[in-house]
Every structure is written in structure tokens, then in C-alpha cells.
């Protein structure tokens, strides 16, 4: 299965953390990356290939996560 990284983009445009993802395809990876976009824009990468850039989502989803020190933690 392909490996992906979903990078959280900070206000200054630099990556502030990432979540490794193993997904069957780009579509599945994008769905998982959307869940991370509650903290800011997300860039989804598969190796050197950028799959997508997702804007920040606004949600009250109780399973939303945030990135701290490069790791995903429960909010």
C-alpha cells in the first residue's frame, strides 16, 4: 500500500508537523488528510509527489486532532 505524509502548514507557510498515512490510493489519503485540516492547511505528499493542498476546515467534529511536536494528539 502506498505511503503518504499529511503536513500541517503553519501561518508562516512552513510545515509544523505531519501525520504518516498508509492508504490504498490518493482518494483514501485525501479523506484522511481532510480530518487533519481543522488546525490549518494540509499538504498531502506521496514521496516527492504532492497529491493535494487542502485548505483549513472549520468543524466541531469531536474526533478532530491536532499536531503537537510533530505528533497527532487528541484534542
C-alpha positions as CSV (number, residue, x, y, z in Angstrom):
1,X,0.0,0.0,0.0
2,X,1.3,3.5,-0.8
3,X,2.7,5.7,2.0
4,X,1.7,9.3,2.3
5,X,2.5,12.2,4.6
6,X,0.0,14.9,5.5
7,X,1.9,18.0,6.5
8,X,0.2,20.7,8.6
9,X,1.1,24.1,7.3
10,X,1.6,26.9,9.8
11,X,0.6,30.6,9.5
12,X,4.1,31.4,8.1
13,X,3.8,28.8,5.4
14,X,6.2,26.3,7.0
15,X,5.3,22.8,8.0
16,X,4.7,22.5,11.7
17,X,4.1,18.7,11.8
18,X,3.0,15.7,9.8
19,X,1.0,12.6,10.1
20,X,2.2,9.5,8.2
21,X,-0.6,7.7,6.4
22,X,-0.8,4.3,4.7
23,X,-3.7,4.2,2.2
24,X,-4.9,2.2,-0.7
25,X,-4.9,5.2,-3.1
26,X,-4.9,9.0,-3.3
27,X,-8.6,9.3,-2.7
28,X,-8.4,7.5,0.7
29,X,-5.3,9.6,1.6
30,X,-7.2,12.8,0.9
31,X,-10.2,11.7,3.0
32,X,-7.8,11.1,5.9
33,X,-5.9,14.3,5.4
34,X,-9.2,16.3,5.5
35,X,-9.6,15.3,9.1
36,X,-6.4,17.0,9.9
37,X,-7.3,20.3,8.3
38,X,-9.1,21.5,11.4
39,X,-5.8,23.0,12.6
40,X,-4.8,24.7,9.3
41,X,-4.0,24.0,5.7
42,X,-2.6,20.5,4.9
43,X,-0.3,19.4,2.1
44,X,-0.6,15.7,1.2
45,X,2.5,14.1,-0.3
46,X,3.4,10.7,-1.6
47,X,7.2,10.6,-1.7
48,X,8.3,13.5,-3.9
49,X,4.8,13.9,-5.4
50,X,2.4,16.5,-4.0
51,X,-1.0,14.9,-4.2
52,X,-3.1,17.9,-2.9
53,X,-3.2,21.0,-0.8
54,X,-6.3,21.2,1.4
55,X,-7.5,24.5,3.0
56,X,-8.2,24.8,6.6
57,X,-11.6,23.2,7.6
58,X,-13.9,24.6,10.2
59,X,-15.5,21.8,12.1
60,X,-16.7,20.9,15.6
61,X,-16.1,17.2,15.0
62,X,-15.3,15.6,18.3
63,X,-12.7,13.3,16.7
64,X,-10.7,16.3,15.4
65,X,-7.0,16.0,16.0
66,X,-4.2,18.5,16.4
67,X,-0.4,18.2,15.8
68,X,2.0,18.9,18.7
69,X,5.7,18.4,18.3
70,X,5.2,16.6,15.0
71,X,2.7,14.1,16.5
72,X,-1.0,13.9,16.3
73,X,-2.8,14.1,19.7
74,X,-6.4,14.0,20.8
75,X,-7.9,17.4,21.3
